[in-house]
Amino acid sequence: MSLCPPYAPFLGFAGVASAMIFSTVGAAYGTSKSGIGIAGLGQFRPDLIMKSLIPVVMSGIIAVYGLVVSVLIAGALTPEASYSLYAGFVHLAAGLSCGMTGLAAGYAIGIVGDACVRTYVYEQKIFVTMVLILIFAEVLGLYGLIVSLLLNTAVPAVGDHFCGA
């Protein structure tokens, strides 16, 4: 029973919350910061607004990564006494890895999106450079998603692990 304490599911729920909260905060920051740049661009060149929405779309994808990991972790949580401390810590690690990389990616997308969109008003050649930098920033969140998925597969199925229920 010591390997399956009653507080073990709390760690799993903390992983769910971490993935969702941190990745959403990163996406919100990226969206707001890029949106400020788009508003500045729209004053001078309204015809460039649609092409400048790329950072906002990429920020939204970060939130989807957190949602996917949260749903996967929540689906693995069991109300029985068979949820181990090991599973709780693995789910917490999966949630934190997705959430924190989502926060970092959203922050990077916001900064790059704002700066490049404002520069795009004066120099259209920066568009390709902006997209490339945004892709590299987005990959940070994708790496966190991959690590989270790998961690989530490290948890044995219910009944196949330490509790012996």
Phi and psi in degrees as a GROMACS rama.xvg file:
@    title "Ramachandran Plot"
@    xaxis  label "Phi"
@    yaxis  label "Psi"
@TYPE xy
-68.8084  -21.0183  SER-2
-86.1844  -8.04276  LEU-3
-131.634  64.9782  CYS-4
-70.0695  160.02  PRO-5
-67.3486  -17.3569  PRO-6
-89.8157  -1.3737  TYR-7
-59.8672  -40.4621  ALA-8
-62.6827  -23.635  PRO-9
-59.2399  -38.8317  PHE-10
-65.2347  -39.1934  LEU-11
-64.2511  -43.0281  GLY-12
-67.2913  -30.9286  PHE-13
-65.6483  -35.0572  ALA-14
-66.3233  -41.1467  GLY-15
-60.4235  -48.3814  VAL-16
-64.7552  -40.819  ALA-17
-62.2258  -45.7761  SER-18
-62.0472  -44.5412  ALA-19
-73.2073  -45.6355  MET-20
-68.9045  -51.9983  ILE-21
-67.7139  -40.871  PHE-22
-68.5462  -33.7522  SER-23
-71.3364  -37.1616  THR-24
-63.8178  -42.3071  VAL-25
-61.7194  -42.8696  GLY-26
-65.7138  -39.5779  ALA-27
-65.7007  -40.6258  ALA-28
-64.4844  -46.164  TYR-29
-61.7853  -40.3389  GLY-30
-66.2056  -44.8875  THR-31
-68.6843  -43.2455  SER-32
-65.7872  -43.1579  LYS-33
-67.2501  -36.9116  SER-34
-63.3918  -35.1966  GLY-35
-63.5695  -42.5351  ILE-36
-64.4912  -38.7284  GLY-37
-66.4851  -38.3253  ILE-38
-63.106  -38.2554  ALA-39
-67.0392  -39.4147  GLY-40
-67.0521  -38.5272  LEU-41
-63.9735  -22.0676  GLY-42
-69.2372  -33.2268  GLN-43
-101.556  -39.5303  PHE-44
-135.394  79.4399  ARG-45
-61.7622  -22.7755  PRO-46
-70.3111  -15.1431  ASP-47
-97.563  1.84256  LEU-48
-62.8061  -45.1995  ILE-49
-62.4527  -40.504  MET-50
-69.339  -23.2635  LYS-51
-86.1064  0.470268  SER-52
-81.7221  -2.0692  LEU-53
-57.8711  -45.1749  ILE-54
-62.2986  -33.1128  PRO-55
-67.9261  -42.5791  VAL-56
-64.3608  -42.3531  VAL-57
-67.0975  -32.1228  MET-58
-66.4329  -38.0765  SER-59
-64.0056  -31.4847  GLY-60
-64.9784  -33.4175  ILE-61
-59.4084  -41.355  ILE-62
-65.6514  -33.564  ALA-63
-65.4938  -37.5514  VAL-64
-57.9334  -46.4426  TYR-65
-63.3006  -37.999  GLY-66
-64.3146  -43.0436  LEU-67
-61.0993  -47.3551  VAL-68
-65.8529  -40.1827  VAL-69
-61.6628  -42.4841  SER-70
-66.4755  -40.6399  VAL-71
-65.0385  -42.6527  LEU-72
-67.8123  -44.3245  ILE-73
-62.8401  -33.4573  ALA-74
-69.0679  -23.5074  GLY-75
-89.8863  -10.7667  ALA-76
-73.094  133.865  LEU-77
-120.886  140.032  THR-78
-78.7883  -13.9561  PRO-79
-70.3836  177.782  GLU-80
-82.8067  14.003  ALA-81
-96.896  8.76549  SER-82
-88.4571  115.128  TYR-83
-85.4568  162.745  SER-84
-64.4931  -35.7659  LEU-85
-58.7555  -47.9707  TYR-86
-62.4421  -39.3586  ALA-87
-62.4423  -45.2664  GLY-88
-69.4372  -36.2141  PHE-89
-66.0551  -41.6719  VAL-90
-67.3623  -35.3711  HIS-91
-64.2949  -44.0599  LEU-92
-63.5701  -39.6363  ALA-93
-64.2943  -43.8715  ALA-94
-65.4097  -41.683  GLY-95
-67.6095  -38.4157  LEU-96
-66.3014  -40.2051  SER-97
-71.261  -43.7008  CYS-98
-66.1971  -45.6614  GLY-99
-70.8061  -37.0178  MET-100
-70.6744  -31.5434  THR-101
-66.1187  -38.1815  GLY-102
-63.6504  -44.9513  LEU-103
-65.7788  -41.6684  ALA-104
-66.3838  -41.4727  ALA-105
-63.3994  -39.8444  GLY-106
-62.4455  -46.3021  TYR-107
-64.8105  -42.2062  ALA-108
-63.4861  -39.9334  ILE-109
-63.4803  -46.2046  GLY-110
-65.376  -47.696  ILE-111
-66.5073  -42.9297  VAL-112
-61.224  -43.9723  GLY-113
-63.7521  -49.6911  ASP-114
-65.1968  -45.1055  ALA-115
-72.0663  -36.3266  CYS-116
-66.3934  -38.5291  VAL-117
-66.6266  -35.9862  ARG-118
-73.7113  -28.0093  THR-119
-61.0682  -24.9212  TYR-120
-60.0403  -40.5796  VAL-121
-96.1235  -27.3466  TYR-122
-140.42  105.561  GLU-123
-73.7479  -14.0969  GLN-124
-67.8875  -15.9156  LYS-125
-76.9435  -8.0486  ILE-126
-59.5663  -47.7614  PHE-127
-64.1499  -41.0338  VAL-128
-62.6404  -41.2752  THR-129
-60.7379  -45.9398  MET-130
-63.072  -41.8546  VAL-131
-63.8575  -44.0181  LEU-132
-65.6126  -39.1532  ILE-133
-64.5066  -36.3332  LEU-134
-63.872  -43.5711  ILE-135
-65.5224  -34.5612  PHE-136
-69.12  -39.464  ALA-137
-64.7609  -34.2969  GLU-138
-62.2299  -27.8106  VAL-139
-56.8502  -46.4483  LEU-140
-66.8657  -35.9103  GLY-141
-65.5738  -38.5594  LEU-142
-60.7115  -42.7023  TYR-143
-62.62  -39.4994  GLY-144
-62.1816  -43.6421  LEU-145
-63.8389  -45.4007  ILE-146
-61.987  -40.9043  VAL-147
-62.7176  -41.9988  SER-148
-65.9211  -39.1338  LEU-149
-64.9675  -42.0207  LEU-150
-63.8317  -40.4304  LEU-151
-64.6009  -29.8258  ASN-152
-78.3778  -10.6041  THR-153
-79.843  -9.23247  ALA-154
-86.5801  123.556  VAL-155
-65.1107  158.325  PRO-156
-66.3552  158.966  ALA-157
-59.889  131.979  VAL-158
91.0426  -14.5735  GLY-159
-97.6106  10.8179  ASP-160
-127.121  -150.658  HIS-161
-71.5141  -18.2065  PHE-162
-80.0775  -30.8533  CYS-163
64.2213  34.8854  GLY-164
